[in-house]
Amino acid sequence: MRTDTGQIVHLADYRPTDFVLERVDLTFELDPQNTKVEARLIFHRREGVDASAPLVLDGDELMLSGLLLDQIDIPAAQYDATPDRLTIRDLPAETPFEICVTNYINPEANTQLMGLYRTNGVYCTQCEAEGFRRITYFPDRPDVLAPYTITIVAAKEGNTFLLSNGNFLGGGNYDEGRHFAAWFDPHPKPSYLFALVAGDLGLIEDTFTTMSGRDVALKIYVEHGKEPRAAYAMDALKRSMKWDEERFGREYDLDIFMIVAVSDFNMGAMENKGLNVFNDKYVLADPETATDADYANIERIIAHEYFHNWTGNRITCRDWFQLCLKEGLTVYRDQEFSSDMRSRAVKRIADVRHLKSEQFPEDGGPLAHPPRPDKYREINNFYTTTVYEKGAEITGMIATILGEDDFRKGMDLYFERHDGDAATVEDFVKCFEEASGRDLSQFFRWYIQAGTPLVSASTSYDAASSTFTLSLEQTVPATPGQSSKQALYIPLSTALILDNGQIAAPSKVEGGEYKNGVLHLTERSQTFSFSGISSRPVLSLNRGFSAPINLHLEQSAEDMVQIARHDTDMFSRWQALTTLAMPNLVKATNAVRNDAPVAFDAGFITTLIEVIGDDALEPAFRAQVLALPSESDIAREIGSSNDPDAIHQARNAAMAAIAKAGVETLTALFDAFEDKGAYSPDATSAGRRSLRNIAMSYLSFAEETPKRAADAFAAASNMTDLAHALSILTQRFPDSAEAAQALATFEARFADNALVLDKWLSIQAAIPGEGALGRIKSLTGSKHFVGTNPNRVRSLIGTFAFGNPTGFNRADGEAYRFLAEQIVSIDKRNPQLAARILTSMRSWRSLEPVRADHARAALTTIERSPALSTDVRDIVERVLK
Ligand code: ZN
């Protein structure tokens, strides 16, 4: 493992390489412990570069074993080779030359899962962001693009398939017991998009005919025996390919598109050119083993990686600071895809919930950074929800400001102008400026300023002049390294709702741009007046969450109820109910802390029950309404000196009060939405299940015994219902015989299915309360917990740290100390995984002082432990700062 060097990379230091890479030709002789890599690289010196400038190649834990220049040995005096750098001097000034590097690597010893590694007997690579340099010495940066020819030689036994990027050139027998395959990828690409897979795998195949009539072979490789479970992924892939043609005019560009599912993977999936590698959890699904959420994730991630073919691969990033250029845009695209495949309103609600519970805390804490950062110490730590999800929100705001047509024109221009380029965020935004004629220079600040803006709104209505006035003020909080901020360009979708439920059409709007229902807030404070409003309207602001902001607006409960009942934007109806719930939850938390009686506003509860009982509304929407703000949402709202136990108790009390008042409605929902007939993963069926299941969660607060959940567990005919019943049993009745029995049944039934056992681990890791830590510790000794597998570690340790606020934040600090030990030990084999789980400590400063002290002490132990990776050192130091 590489330990920290403390070096910081700055955007301002960017400059192109001295040498241009023309072609790459790699030969791999695969061996589990001793793989030979031969890289033939053709370079020429970039015009204007000094003839004495050396060629400097990146490495990571490499050992050079041979080095040729134009097929002749390079004398030792002409180069320096260290594990992380190869420097070659005295190279030709003008003519192209070939460097041939030979080195050996050990895939089996590669526990970081970066570079070439082994997973379940399969050879597999992961190169983004800087993994290629663990394979061979190379200019390992995204602005070095070249066509690749790959030859793979391996034992026939155990390696039926030898796969790489591009189109298959040919293959055949090699020498004794070995065979080979050759691939050529004509599309110039950076090294992070390289992939190689070799092994014995099962395969499902299909074809897709593109809009210009070309047939593309589609192949999904999975472990033998799991082929039927890849059918949904294949279907999602074909729908993604079609959608990208129809919505963005993007056609696939090779003869073959392959997906390989592997069981050891640090992230969700990877968009390698023509050969996507997936965490198997985002490929494999059948009704018995996958939940509705699993199906939705598979659809989304298959689409995401496929969409990268244009936004990421054909147009890549100039440097890693531009990561949100490909990620923010591609998340925007996959969100649009899911919205078209499913319910747009429900998708938006789910995405905003996720944004608020993950990105907002990041943006408001010590790890806050702009979507386009200007410095980093470890790029792996910048695959964040800010780069991805806030990046997607920014793209969405461009679409809102420009409107559909100009947005599409800008995208077309981007594809046309930058195809084949390694581009910047500036290049991207410029296309929208040109397509629309709008100046987006102020808007650009979204990319370079961190922090969630706060917009405060106040309103008045003057009946005499039929004028409604809206005053807005924006502030962006200080974040690490950015103490003062400039005003942002904030598009606010706005409606004025009249008494009769109609949306007002103002005769005139003054004070700033207002177009297609969108207010353009560009000043620090700005007042808009709406004329021709015949009666006092109710303001619905930031409809559809048109901007990722915190909104402060004093609004009466009656007004919010009016929005909840009448807004034509379903997102706003959900938002109003959430806004109604929040003060109730905060008040209840304070009451719990002061040992005062906990009470809830009757109007809030009545409205909620009325909405969920409204059969005109789609079930999935009603389920979203029932899912109150999460415990971490409440903590964020309170802001400081948080007591997670009090929040938990208060939220449970709210659920109990709603259950008591709404028992009839909830029981009716539970009965009405029973799944009859065969399981289907479509959004409508999933929505029905989610409403019934959340109704059952509420009913568990109104009932003394686990009977309903135990019966549901016994009756469940799919994983969605089974896992939900199991989590109610274990969360609500943790000490019951029924819970213990269900856990044992579940474990026995799925003993040979690791992905299902992840659910068994995470359901137990999420059980709140004092018993949690003991349970986690004993589960780390379970035969189902495999410490080298990232999915297992995330399911147990990750769920505990991120998803069990009371168990993890126990007042004695024991769980923080446990996590610290785990982080240090995980770091030794897999720094990326360790650093990711450590981010669960990012909000420690907002805890009450006793817990905060324990958290700081545990973080300090990590900070002081020897030989930390750059990944963990970077996170721990920023979190403590
Ligand atoms: Zn991506």
Residues whose N, C-alpha, C, O or C-beta is under 5 A from the ligand:
A	BS01	ZN	E327 T330
